[in-house]
């Protein structure tokens, strides 16, 4: 029986969704087409009907999907400290399948290159553009550099923290980055100029 256009689109979405999660958990080279196809109830033939370019096409599109599923959280942040505290958390360390694709997939992407690397690069550029309105800087170039520093710091911290078997040291890596971009103190009455008064001491 011929697969309808809607069913074909649903099959492709199912594969992309599964791949974006399973790649982050097991790595791009850690899962084969057969396992992916079976996870969504498709045959090899059904897979190649949706991805005629084979695993490279799937990996490229799945990497793009991993960024798409994270970008809304980044855009919801109102400040860098807010984003950092949400990103640099134990929950994120534990959440391989839905977490940021940069610490989960960067090494695999570097080994694969090609279209996969292109998709990864576009995703990173989108995150940089998302950070820029939140960072300090007089010019776009200064903001771009600050966004690069933040992105490399937070993704590196997650990557290292996940690899450690020392929970205390793992948390120290996360906290060190959080502390590097502290929240700016809100102006309060204590910030107002001190009003001079006469000497009230008695003698």
N, C-alpha and C positions, 0 to 999 in steps of 0.2 A: 504494500500500500504506500502510495506516495505521501511524503511528509508535507504538510501544509506549510505555507510561509510563516504563519504565526508559531507553529510548533517548532519549526527550524530555528526561529529567533529565540524561542524559549529554551531550546536545547543549548544554543550557543551561550546564552546568559547563564545557564546552569553550570556549564563547563568553566566559564570565566570566573564565576563566583567561587567554585570549588578550587580552581587553580590559584586564585589570588590568596585564599586561605592556606591551602596545603603547601604552596611554594614558600610562604613565610615560615611555616612550621618545619618543613623537611628540606627546603632548598630547591632551586630549579632543577638541579641534577639529581635530586633525591627522590623524585617521583616520576614514573613513566606514563606514557599516554594510556596504556591499558588500565592502570590503576585509576587514573583520572576519569576515564570513560566509564568504568564500572561504578565509580562513586556516584555518578548521576544517571546510571541505567542506560548508557549508550554502548554501541558496539564500536569497534575500530572504524568500520565504514561510516558510521554516523559521525564519528569525530572528524574524519577527513572531509566529510561533506561540509562541515562548518569551518574547518581550518585547513584548506588545501595546501597551505604553506607548511604544514606539519608543526612540530614542536616549537620551532623558532617563532612562527606567527603567533601561536598560543602564548608563549612566554612573553613576547612583546606586548600583546594586548592585555595579558594578565597583570603585567607590571604596571601598565597604565591604570588598570582597575584598582590596584592596591593603593595608588596615590589618590584616586578619586574617592575612595571610601574613607580617607583620612582628612581630606582638605576641608571639609565642613567644620570639623573640630578646630582646626587651625584658624579658620575665618571667624569662628565664634569668640575667640579670645579678645578681650578688651585691652590687654596690656601684655608686655613680655613676661613679667613675674607670674601673671595668671597662667599663661601658656606653659611656662617652665614647670610650675608646680603640678600641672595636670600631666604633662609629658614625662617628667622625671619622677615617676612614682613606681611603687612596688607592683601596682596593678598593671602598668605598662610592661614592666620587666616580665611578668608572668604571661602576658597576653601576646603570644607569638602570632597567632592566626589572624588577629585583627589589628595588631599594632603597626607602628610606622614601618614602611618597607625599607627605609634606608639602612638601619642597623641589621635588619633581617636578611636583606638581599644583595647588599652592595658587593660582597665578595663573589657571589655567584654571577652577578651581572658583569663584573670585571672579567671573569673567565669566559663568559659567553660572547660578549661584545656585540657587534652588528646592530640589528634592529632592536634587540633587547636593551642594549646600552643607550640607544637613541630614546626609547620610551622612558628609561630611568632618568636620563638627562632632562627631558621635558618635565618630568614630575618634580625633580629637584628645583628647576627654575621656577615652577609654579609656587613651590613653598617659599622660595626666596622672595618672590613678588608679594606673597601674602604677609611675610614678616616686615617688609620695608615700611609700611605705614605705621608700624608700632614702635620702630626703633628711633633712637636719637641720631641726629646728624643735620648739618646745615645744607648739605647738597645730596643729590641722588647717589653720587659716588660714595659719599661717607655712609649713607644709609645702606647701600649695597654691601659695603665692606662689613658693617656691623651685623647685617643679616647673615653673611657668610660665617662670621665668628660664632654667632649664636647657633646656627644650624650645625656646624661642625662640632661644637661643644656638646650640644644635647644628644646628638646621635652617637657621638663617640662615647659619651658617658653611659648610655643605655647598652651599647655594644660591649663595653668592658664590664659593666655591672652584671650583665647576664652570664658572662664567662667565669665569674669568680665563685668560689665555694665558701667565701667569707662574707656572710650577710652584712656585718658591720662595715667592712671595707666597701662593699657594694653601695651601701647607703651613703657613705662618705663621698664617693664619686658623684652621686646625684646631688647631694647637698652642696658640694663645692661649686657646682655650676649654678645652682639656684642662688647661692650667696654672691656670685659674681655679677648678677643683675638684680639687685634688691629693689623692692618697691619704693617709689619715691614717697617720702612722708607728706601726708596731706597738711595743708596749712591750717593751723589751729590757733587758738588764742595764745598759746605758748610761743608761737612764732612771731607774734606782734612785737613791735619795739617796746622795750621796758620803759614804763613811765617813771620819771624821777620824782621822788617824794622827799619831803623834808625828813631830817633825822629825828626819829621818834624815840631815840634812846634817852634815858633819864640819867642825870648825873648830879 
